[in-house]
Amino acid sequence: MSIGIGVIGTGVMGAEHARILRHETPGAHLAGIFDADAARAQAVASGATVFSDPQSLIASDQIDAIVIASPDSTHASLTRACIAAGKPVLCEKPLASSAADALEVVKAEVGLGRKLIQVGYMRRFDPGYREIKRVKDAGSLGGSVLLHNVHRNVRAPDWFNGPMAITNSFVHEIDASRWLLGSEMVSARVAAGPGGEPLMITMKTDKDELVSTEVFVNASYGYHVHVELVGRQGTISLAPASLTLLNRDRAGGLSYPDNWVPRFEEAYRRQMADWVSAVKAGASVGASAWDGYVASAIAEQIAGALAGGGVATLKYGPRPPLYD
Ligand SMILES: NC(=O)c1ccc[n+]([C@@H]2O[C@H](COP(=O)([O-])OP(=O)(O)OC[C@H]3O[C@@H](n4cnc5c(N)ncnc54)[C@H](O)[C@@H]3O)[C@@H](O)[C@H]2O)c1
């Protein structure tokens, strides 16, 4: 049986999720759309019902589960509305635009007593990240000592202000680092380069591992995400994700995409497929609401440190038993 999915927010990410649902997700279909901009909703609908408000989409009996891809500030209230309706959600990251709002989502889910929320930290579904985790978990690298992350964008839009490099971009590395290492972050240092970027963030884990991350949202040359895990017996890193190697003018070079959609296309596809399977089975996969809260809580404390002395002792928890 095919399950009906509603997509709220049909900008860059919502349109991509709608495309994946329509063309690349067996067992599910795009049933409904809502966007604050009705023309955008119509452009993506292609036969799906266009709703006039998000509440009627969530309540509709055509809609079995919901993808939220509207702006960060809308995530917490929309996920809570889905929890109240008892409908599963794949919510784009971050779970909320503040740690307090993310915690309210966790409390609503704990109140319901079952997990309905998956947060769209799609690197958990990227084949390269998954291979690093598989090799690390197999133990052949020895104990992990260091994780290096690089997160570079071509350019940030004008509305993308200083803390958003942490609360909207670096949240990916918080989640991926916790997931890859199986560790919790306990402290952080942050410093900004000339003119405010790039950011250099170092975190320490509860196992004394170091996690370093460069976040450079105006790196010009291309969208480039990299990670290297260093163990006591070896290292493993992502291979270049380039589709081509261009030889010209006595030089060879990789190519970089303009943004995250081509780079993580396979991760978005696998994330959707696994989420749909989990919804059908009444199970959960990927980053939970708790993971979403922890990422937002750490990001908020590091953003606070950036505006202050550059050092943070990270506080969150305790984790409710629902997420054990
Ligand atoms: N997982 C990832 O790799 C990834 C990448 C980029 C963005 N994102 C996240 O996806 C979300 C959307 O980002 P985007 O880049 O697609 O932004 P976007 O600006 O391209 O699209 C946002 C859409 O939401 C609509 N919108 C605005 N207010 C709304 C409301 N109240 N209700 C419903 N729709 C509303 C806008 O009209 C627009 O069509 C953000 O939360 C962002 O953090 C995730």
Ligand as a Chemical Component Dictionary entry (heavy atoms), coordinates in Angstrom:
data_LIG
# 
_chem_comp.id                   LIG 
_chem_comp.type                 NON-POLYMER 
_chem_comp.pdbx_formal_charge   0 
_chem_comp.three_letter_code    LIG 
# 
loop_
_chem_comp_atom.comp_id 
_chem_comp_atom.atom_id 
_chem_comp_atom.alt_atom_id 
_chem_comp_atom.type_symbol 
_chem_comp_atom.charge 
_chem_comp_atom.model_Cartn_x 
_chem_comp_atom.model_Cartn_y 
_chem_comp_atom.model_Cartn_z 
_chem_comp_atom.pdbx_ordinal 
LIG N1  N1  N 0  19.312 18.835 5.135  1  
LIG C1  C1  C 0  19.936 19.713 4.374  2  
LIG O1  O1  O 0  20.975 19.420 3.795  3  
LIG C2  C2  C 0  19.355 21.095 4.192  4  
LIG C3  C3  C 0  19.880 21.923 3.207  5  
LIG C4  C4  C 0  19.302 23.181 3.046  6  
LIG C5  C5  C 0  18.256 23.581 3.843  7  
LIG N2  N2  N 1  17.801 22.759 4.812  8  
LIG C6  C6  C 0  16.687 23.174 5.692  9  
LIG O2  O2  O 0  15.492 23.111 4.936  10 
LIG C7  C7  C 0  14.608 24.162 5.321  11 
LIG C8  C8  C 0  14.206 24.938 4.070  12 
LIG O3  O3  O 0  15.379 25.462 3.479  13 
LIG P1  P1  P 0  15.418 25.869 1.923  14 
LIG O4  O4  O 0  16.845 26.042 1.593  15 
LIG O5  O5  O -1 14.580 24.945 1.138  16 
LIG O6  O6  O 0  14.721 27.318 2.001  17 
LIG P2  P2  P 0  13.909 28.071 0.865  18 
LIG O7  O7  O 0  13.917 29.511 1.262  19 
LIG O8  O8  O 0  14.410 27.692 -0.490 20 
LIG O9  O9  O 0  12.430 27.483 1.004  21 
LIG C9  C9  C 0  11.606 27.738 2.088  22 
LIG C10 C10 C 0  10.160 27.664 1.598  23 
LIG O10 O10 O 0  9.295  27.783 2.720  24 
LIG C11 C11 C 0  8.229  28.668 2.372  25 
LIG N3  N3  N 0  7.684  29.227 3.601  26 
LIG C12 C12 C 0  8.033  30.364 4.265  27 
LIG N4  N4  N 0  7.307  30.481 5.405  28 
LIG C13 C13 C 0  6.490  29.396 5.448  29 
LIG C14 C14 C 0  5.513  28.960 6.370  30 
LIG N5  N5  N 0  5.236  29.652 7.476  31 
LIG N6  N6  N 0  4.859  27.802 6.107  32 
LIG C15 C15 C 0  5.132  27.091 4.970  33 
LIG N7  N7  N 0  6.040  27.474 4.063  34 
LIG C16 C16 C 0  6.720  28.605 4.302  35 
LIG C17 C17 C 0  8.838  29.671 1.436  36 
LIG O11 O11 O 0  7.854  30.301 0.625  37 
LIG C18 C18 C 0  9.799  28.787 0.635  38 
LIG O12 O12 O 0  9.162  28.234 -0.513 39 
LIG C19 C19 C 0  15.364 25.002 6.357  40 
LIG O13 O13 O 0  14.931 24.651 7.641  41 
LIG C20 C20 C 0  16.823 24.606 6.165  42 
LIG O14 O14 O 0  17.589 24.657 7.363  43 
LIG C21 C21 C 0  18.322 21.509 4.986  44 
# 
loop_
_chem_comp_bond.comp_id 
_chem_comp_bond.atom_id_1 
_chem_comp_bond.atom_id_2 
_chem_comp_bond.value_order 
_chem_comp_bond.pdbx_ordinal 
LIG N1  C1  SING 1  
LIG C1  O1  DOUB 2  
LIG C1  C2  SING 3  
LIG C2  C3  SING 4  
LIG C2  C21 DOUB 5  
LIG C3  C4  DOUB 6  
LIG C4  C5  SING 7  
LIG C5  N2  DOUB 8  
LIG N2  C6  SING 9  
LIG N2  C21 SING 10 
LIG C6  O2  SING 11 
LIG C6  C20 SING 12 
LIG O2  C7  SING 13 
LIG C7  C8  SING 14 
LIG C7  C19 SING 15 
LIG C8  O3  SING 16 
LIG O3  P1  SING 17 
LIG P1  O4  DOUB 18 
LIG P1  O5  SING 19 
LIG P1  O6  SING 20 
LIG O6  P2  SING 21 
LIG P2  O7  DOUB 22 
LIG P2  O8  SING 23 
LIG P2  O9  SING 24 
LIG O9  C9  SING 25 
LIG C9  C10 SING 26 
LIG C10 O10 SING 27 
LIG C10 C18 SING 28 
LIG O10 C11 SING 29 
LIG C11 N3  SING 30 
LIG C11 C17 SING 31 
LIG N3  C12 SING 32 
LIG N3  C16 SING 33 
LIG C12 N4  DOUB 34 
LIG N4  C13 SING 35 
LIG C13 C14 SING 36 
LIG C13 C16 DOUB 37 
LIG C14 N5  SING 38 
LIG C14 N6  DOUB 39 
LIG N6  C15 SING 40 
LIG C15 N7  DOUB 41 
LIG N7  C16 SING 42 
LIG C17 O11 SING 43 
LIG C17 C18 SING 44 
LIG C18 O12 SING 45 
LIG C19 O13 SING 46 
LIG C19 C20 SING 47 
LIG C20 O14 SING 48 
# 
